[in-house]
Amino acid sequence: MNPDHGDQADTVDHRALLGTLTSAERAALSARRDLPGLLRLAGHTGAIAAVGGTILLGPPLWPLLVVVQGILLIFLFTPLHETIHGTAFRSTWLNAVVAHATGFLLLLPPAWFRYFHLAHHRHTQDPEQDPELIQPKPETPLAYLRHLSGIPTWWSQCRTLLRNASGLCDDVFVPRGARRRITREAQAFLAAYAVLAIGSVALGSGTLLVIWLIPVLLGQPFLRAYLLAEHGRCAFVANMLENSRTTFTSRLMRLLAWNMPYHTEHHVWPAVPFHRLPEFHRYTQAYLRETEQGYRRFHQRYVRSLRRPR
């Protein structure tokens, strides 16, 4: 999907690319700050609050706003992702607070998700060890639609949450010493969900349904479509320049996804904070093996590659 960058570019892997950076460049690219993350978080949560408040006012065509709210909410996955890397903010406590708040809204306790995601980074596109490949990427039209529906994702997250809360976490990527903390966190999440549910029933209020639960269900397909482009149809190799994809998209999409469309860059060097990824792209762009011009084009190509049922 890329233009030919020449023989030299084709022989460079992500480790060799990182080796070309000077110590000054490394320090500048990996510098963490609180302000960019706070500004991005304020914009993201401010949009959620504004749309949610408008929904509660019941304007005409408010169901369309529920979908918008769902997209905004489900893409809190991207600051959750940044905070478990510890790169959204310089302050450790800020990363922890935002990780727990966003993980709570998405049924993804951050302690467990951090081990899951770091295993994905260690074993990207390794069919035997990458936990993201436990469920293979869709290969038929029906599997593709099922994947985009988000139903398998919600089922998996609910099952994992209940299993972890029961103290039955046995994932190979979770160290034994961390399992008690994962159990306590899952139990705390379930207790908080129960309190919110009981409170909503007692008050006869459907507010949480309208501004949170229904929207995230409607928003999940948009996140599934976005995430599929990160590694879908990429090579099963160790070189991060080949096994991950950078998608060139609009500024609005980059804002919503906290610059994660620069996904090859993120995998080449996960220590680069989200606000530095566009700058890091200038170092990687000549060596990228997998890129795409927008998510629509990616999915058009993906659908054409699906096996048709007999």
C-alpha positions as CSV (number, residue, x, y, z in Angstrom):
1,M,0.0,0.0,0.0
2,N,3.0,2.3,0.0
3,P,5.1,3.8,-2.7
4,D,8.5,2.2,-3.3
5,H,11.0,3.9,-1.0
6,G,14.0,2.1,-2.5
7,D,16.1,-0.8,-1.4
8,Q,17.6,0.9,1.6
9,A,14.2,1.8,3.1
10,D,13.1,-1.8,2.5
11,T,15.9,-3.3,4.5
12,V,15.5,-1.0,7.6
13,D,13.6,-2.4,10.6
14,H,12.3,-0.4,13.5
15,R,15.3,-1.0,15.7
16,A,17.7,0.2,13.0
17,L,15.5,3.3,12.5
18,L,15.6,4.1,16.2
19,G,19.4,3.7,16.1
20,T,19.6,6.6,13.7
21,L,18.3,9.1,16.3
22,T,20.7,11.2,18.3
23,S,20.5,11.4,22.1
24,A,19.1,14.9,21.7
25,E,16.4,13.8,19.3
26,R,15.5,10.9,21.6
27,A,15.2,13.2,24.6
28,A,13.0,15.7,22.7
29,L,10.7,13.1,21.2
30,S,10.1,11.2,24.5
31,A,9.7,14.3,26.7
32,R,6.4,14.0,28.7
33,R,4.3,17.0,29.6
34,D,1.0,17.5,31.5
35,L,-0.4,20.5,29.5
36,P,-0.9,18.8,26.1
37,G,-2.8,16.0,27.7
38,L,-4.9,18.2,29.9
39,L,-5.9,20.4,26.9
40,R,-6.8,17.3,24.8
41,L,-8.7,15.8,27.7
42,A,-10.5,19.0,28.4
43,G,-11.6,19.2,24.7
44,H,-12.7,15.6,24.6
45,T,-14.6,15.6,27.9
46,G,-16.0,19.0,27.2
47,A,-17.5,17.8,24.0
48,I,-19.0,14.8,25.8
49,A,-20.6,17.0,28.5
50,A,-22.0,19.4,25.9
51,V,-23.5,16.7,23.7
52,G,-24.8,14.8,26.7
53,G,-26.4,18.0,28.1
54,T,-28.0,18.7,24.8
55,I,-29.5,15.2,24.6
56,L,-31.1,15.7,28.0
57,L,-32.8,18.8,26.7
58,G,-34.5,16.7,24.1
59,P,-34.0,18.8,20.9
60,P,-35.3,17.6,17.5
61,L,-33.2,14.9,16.0
62,W,-31.7,14.1,19.4
63,P,-31.3,10.4,18.5
64,L,-28.5,11.5,16.1
65,L,-26.8,13.2,19.0
66,V,-26.8,9.9,20.8
67,V,-24.7,8.4,18.1
68,V,-22.3,11.4,18.3
69,Q,-22.2,11.0,22.1
70,G,-21.4,7.3,21.6
71,I,-18.4,8.1,19.3
72,L,-17.0,10.6,21.7
73,L,-17.4,8.2,24.6
74,I,-16.1,5.1,22.9
75,F,-13.0,7.0,21.7
76,L,-12.1,7.6,25.4
77,F,-10.3,4.3,24.6
78,T,-7.5,6.4,23.1
79,P,-6.7,8.4,26.3
80,L,-7.1,5.1,28.3
81,H,-4.5,3.6,25.9
82,E,-2.2,6.6,26.4
83,T,-2.5,6.6,30.2
84,I,-1.6,2.9,30.5
85,H,1.5,3.7,28.6
86,G,2.2,6.5,31.0
87,T,2.6,9.0,28.2
88,A,-0.6,11.0,28.3
89,F,0.8,13.1,31.1
90,R,4.1,13.6,32.9
91,S,2.4,13.2,36.3
92,T,2.0,9.5,37.3
93,W,-1.1,10.3,39.4
94,L,-2.8,12.0,36.4
95,N,-2.2,9.0,34.2
96,A,-3.6,6.8,37.0
97,V,-6.8,8.9,37.6
98,V,-7.6,9.3,33.9
99,A,-6.9,5.6,33.2
100,H,-9.4,4.5,35.9
101,A,-12.1,7.1,34.9
102,T,-12.0,6.1,31.2
103,G,-11.6,2.4,31.9
104,F,-14.7,2.6,34.1
105,L,-16.8,4.1,31.4
106,L,-15.6,1.4,28.9
107,L,-15.7,-1.7,31.1
108,L,-11.9,-2.0,30.9
109,P,-10.2,-1.9,34.3
110,P,-6.8,-0.5,33.5
111,A,-4.6,-2.8,35.6
112,W,-5.7,-5.8,33.5
113,F,-5.8,-3.9,30.2
114,R,-2.2,-2.6,30.8
115,Y,-0.8,-6.2,30.8
116,F,-3.0,-7.2,27.9
117,H,-1.8,-4.2,25.8
118,L,1.8,-4.4,26.7
119,A,1.8,-8.1,25.7
120,H,0.4,-6.9,22.3
121,H,3.3,-4.5,22.0
122,R,5.9,-7.2,22.9
123,H,4.4,-9.7,20.4
124,T,2.7,-7.6,17.8
125,Q,1.2,-9.8,15.0
126,D,2.6,-13.0,16.5
127,P,-0.4,-15.3,16.1
128,E,0.7,-17.5,19.0
129,Q,1.5,-14.7,21.6
130,D,-0.3,-11.5,20.6
131,P,-3.4,-11.4,22.8
132,E,-5.2,-9.2,20.2
133,L,-5.0,-12.2,17.8
134,I,-6.8,-14.6,20.2
135,Q,-9.8,-13.7,18.1
136,P,-8.5,-13.7,14.5
137,K,-9.3,-10.8,12.2
138,P,-12.5,-11.3,10.2
139,E,-12.0,-13.3,7.0
140,T,-15.6,-13.5,5.7
141,P,-18.3,-10.9,5.1
142,L,-20.4,-12.3,8.0
143,A,-17.4,-12.3,10.4
144,Y,-16.6,-8.7,9.3
145,L,-20.1,-7.5,10.1
146,R,-20.0,-9.4,13.4
147,H,-16.7,-7.8,14.3
148,L,-17.9,-4.3,13.5
149,S,-21.1,-4.8,15.5
150,G,-19.0,-4.8,18.7
151,I,-20.9,-7.7,20.2
152,P,-17.9,-10.0,20.5
153,T,-16.0,-7.1,22.1
154,W,-18.6,-6.4,24.8
155,W,-19.1,-10.1,25.5
156,S,-15.3,-10.6,25.9
157,Q,-15.0,-7.6,28.2
158,C,-17.9,-8.6,30.4
159,R,-16.6,-12.1,30.7
160,T,-13.1,-10.9,31.5
161,L,-14.4,-8.5,34.1
162,L,-16.5,-11.2,35.9
163,R,-13.7,-13.7,35.7
164,N,-11.2,-11.3,37.1
165,A,-13.6,-10.2,39.9
166,S,-14.0,-13.8,40.8
167,G,-10.2,-14.2,41.3
168,L,-10.0,-16.5,38.3
169,C,-7.6,-14.5,36.1
170,D,-5.2,-16.9,34.5
171,D,-4.1,-15.0,31.4
172,V,-0.5,-15.9,30.6
173,F,0.5,-12.2,30.1
174,V,-0.6,-11.3,33.7
175,P,2.2,-11.9,36.3
176,R,1.0,-13.9,39.3
177,G,2.0,-11.1,41.7
178,A,-0.4,-8.7,39.9
179,R,-3.5,-10.9,40.0
180,R,-4.7,-9.9,43.4
181,R,-4.6,-6.2,42.4
182,I,-6.5,-7.0,39.2
183,T,-9.2,-8.9,41.2
184,R,-9.6,-6.0,43.7
185,E,-9.9,-3.5,40.8
186,A,-12.5,-5.6,39.0
187,Q,-14.5,-6.0,42.2
188,A,-14.5,-2.3,42.8
189,F,-15.7,-1.6,39.2
190,L,-18.5,-4.1,39.6
191,A,-19.5,-2.6,43.0
192,A,-19.6,0.9,41.5
193,Y,-21.7,-0.3,38.5
194,A,-24.1,-2.0,41.0
195,V,-24.5,1.3,43.0
196,L,-25.2,3.3,39.8
197,A,-27.8,0.7,38.6
198,I,-29.5,0.6,42.0
199,G,-29.5,4.3,42.3
200,S,-30.9,4.8,38.8
201,V,-33.7,2.3,39.5
202,A,-34.5,3.9,42.9
203,L,-34.7,7.3,41.3
204,G,-36.6,6.1,38.3
205,S,-34.0,7.8,36.1
206,G,-32.9,6.8,32.7
207,T,-30.2,9.5,32.4
208,L,-27.3,7.1,32.5
209,L,-29.0,5.0,29.8
210,V,-29.4,7.9,27.5
211,I,-26.1,9.7,27.9
212,W,-23.8,6.7,28.6
213,L,-24.9,3.1,28.1
214,I,-26.9,3.3,24.9
215,P,-24.4,5.7,23.3
216,V,-21.4,3.5,23.9
217,L,-23.2,0.5,22.4
218,L,-23.9,2.6,19.3
219,G,-20.4,4.0,19.3
220,Q,-18.5,0.7,19.5
221,P,-18.8,-0.1,15.8
222,F,-16.9,3.1,15.0
223,L,-14.1,2.1,17.3
224,R,-14.0,-1.4,15.9
225,A,-13.7,0.0,12.4
226,Y,-10.9,2.4,13.5
227,L,-8.9,-0.3,15.4
228,L,-9.1,-2.8,12.5
229,A,-7.0,-0.5,10.4
230,E,-4.1,-0.5,12.9
231,H,-3.0,-4.1,12.0
232,G,-5.6,-5.6,9.8
233,R,-4.0,-7.2,6.7
234,C,-0.5,-6.3,8.0
235,A,2.4,-8.8,7.9
236,F,2.9,-11.4,10.6
237,V,6.5,-10.3,11.2
238,A,8.4,-8.7,14.1
239,N,9.3,-5.5,12.2
240,M,7.0,-2.8,13.5
241,L,7.4,-0.9,10.2
242,E,5.6,-3.8,8.5
243,N,3.2,-5.2,11.1
244,S,1.5,-1.9,11.9
245,R,-0.3,0.7,9.8
246,T,-0.3,4.5,9.8
247,T,-3.5,5.9,8.4
248,F,-3.5,9.4,6.9
249,T,-6.7,11.1,8.0
250,S,-8.3,14.4,8.9
251,R,-7.2,16.6,11.8
252,L,-10.5,16.0,13.5
253,M,-9.9,12.3,13.5
254,R,-6.4,12.7,14.9
255,L,-7.8,14.9,17.6
256,L,-10.5,12.4,18.5
257,A,-8.0,9.5,18.5
258,W,-5.2,11.3,20.3
259,N,-2.9,11.0,17.2
260,M,-3.1,7.2,17.2
261,P,-3.7,7.1,13.4
262,Y,0.2,7.4,13.5
263,H,0.1,3.9,14.7
264,T,3.3,2.6,13.1
265,E,5.1,5.4,14.8
266,H,3.5,4.4,18.2
267,H,4.7,0.8,17.8
268,V,8.1,1.7,16.6
269,W,8.6,3.7,19.8
270,P,5.8,3.5,22.4
271,A,7.6,6.0,24.7
272,V,6.8,8.9,22.4
273,P,3.8,10.8,23.8
274,F,0.7,11.3,21.6
275,H,1.5,15.0,21.1
276,R,5.0,14.2,19.7
277,L,3.8,11.5,17.2
278,P,3.4,14.0,14.3
279,E,6.9,15.1,14.8
280,F,8.2,11.5,15.0
281,H,6.4,10.8,11.8
282,R,8.9,13.0,10.0
283,Y,11.6,10.5,11.0
284,T,9.6,7.4,10.0
285,Q,7.7,8.5,6.9
286,A,10.4,7.3,4.4
287,Y,10.5,3.8,5.9
288,L,6.8,3.0,6.5
289,R,5.7,-0.2,4.7
290,E,2.0,0.0,5.6
291,T,0.0,3.2,5.1
292,E,-3.5,4.1,3.9
293,Q,-5.2,7.2,2.7
294,G,-8.2,7.3,5.1
295,Y,-10.3,4.7,6.9
296,R,-12.9,4.5,4.1
297,R,-10.3,3.4,1.6
298,F,-8.9,0.9,4.1
299,H,-12.3,-0.7,4.6
300,Q,-13.0,-0.8,0.9
301,R,-9.8,-2.8,0.3
302,Y,-10.5,-5.0,3.3
303,V,-14.0,-5.9,2.2
304,R,-12.6,-6.7,-1.3
305,S,-10.1,-9.1,0.3
306,L,-12.8,-11.1,2.3
307,R,-13.4,-14.7,1.3
308,R,-16.9,-15.2,-0.2
309,P,-18.9,-18.1,1.3
310,R,-19.6,-20.9,-1.1
